[in-house]
Amino acid sequence: MRTYKFKMYPTSQEREKLFVTLNNCRFTYNKLLEFMNKQEKVDRGEVQHHIVDLKIEHTFLKNTYSKTLQYEHYRLFSSMKGLSKSKKNGNKIGRLRFKSRNRYTSFTYNQSGYNIIETDKRYNKLHLSKIGDIRFKQSRDIEGKIKQIQIKLKPSGWYCYIVTDGDYECKNIKNNEIGVDLGIMSFMVTSNKEVFDNPLYMNKSLDKIKILSKQLSRTKKGSNNRRKVIHKLLRLWETIDNQKQDYFHKISTKLVKENKLLVFEDLNIKSMTKKTGKNKYRNMKNILDSSWATFVNMLQIKVSSTESEIIFVNPRNTSKMCSSCGNIKTDLQLWDRTYCCKECNLAIDRDYNASINIFRRGKELTFVENLSIGLMNQESMSFRA
């Protein structure tokens, strides 16, 4: 599956219809959740059939495409599945919440009700059933058959996310094998001595965030001034997120194209960012700003479409272990940027030393896996003989 994101430019009338559809979908979601909470035993079929009753009782729902309303049923049970999975992982969970206007920003056309109208002008048009033909800037060609279109409201305007059955293509140019150490001073250091800077976009915009947050605290709830400040603050956060996404896309594509094997640490970021207790981390703000998990998830998606492989290893002592003699330096502090080994007198950059150790652990894992596969194949051949 592949997703394309394009900005839409609706007219005032189309914008009004988009808001009507968004509010109708939110209303349907909340009503389905209310109906489900009243059931002693949740029946998915009954919850879905309740949409028909809602359309009879509330005639304004007929102004929204039927498939779009039905998708709210899928969204509801998808959220339930997510809560169940989180509970199995040992997390404390509550019940599903009703969606307010601020917490509901998208609706979906699934399988039908949409069409792309190509024009000879700068903008193409996206036909959405019961809304109209909305201009959007198609900055790239769409590959594959369209399966779904999600319409999302962001602080900067309306966007469409077009999901197709096309595969993401990222061909390998080189067949290098590297270990990667994620950090804060440098976003990433590889075992082949390549260093990627950490832009820390949130940290750069921190002064603006503080100013807007102070202005927000001085406004009256429900006032127009408060809404304006909130909009400015959300626009700023959206800009920060876009900057991160752009940077991550560039370096993840570079890594996948140039490397056949990528070895990362299996970091527990949640424990690294605890506010209290012994695990309190001084660089918690910078760790969250670095968004390692977002980058790694993006990299995994791209790796899945190529012949490359990504491996995660135990991060224990990767920074404290000497990459030359294997000695573990127990007194290494966070501010020590150079690793100096007392046993073999090795002086090396701390992050580069860690990346070498990470790469070696990854190679050991691949060797063990290949060895076990070879032994299993031998056993099966001898059994057949």
Beta strands, then each sheet from edge to edge (+ up, - down):
strand 1: 2-9
strand 2: 106-110
strand 3: 114-117
strand 4: 124-128
strand 5: 132-136
strand 6: 146-154
strand 7: 157-164
strand 8: 176-182
strand 9: 186-190
strand 10: 195-197
strand 11: 259-265
strand 12: 309-313
strand 13: 338-340
strand 14: 347-349
sheet 1: 2+ 6- 7+ 1- 5+ 4- 3+
sheet 2: 10+ 9- 8+ 11+ 12+
sheet 3: 13+ 14-
end
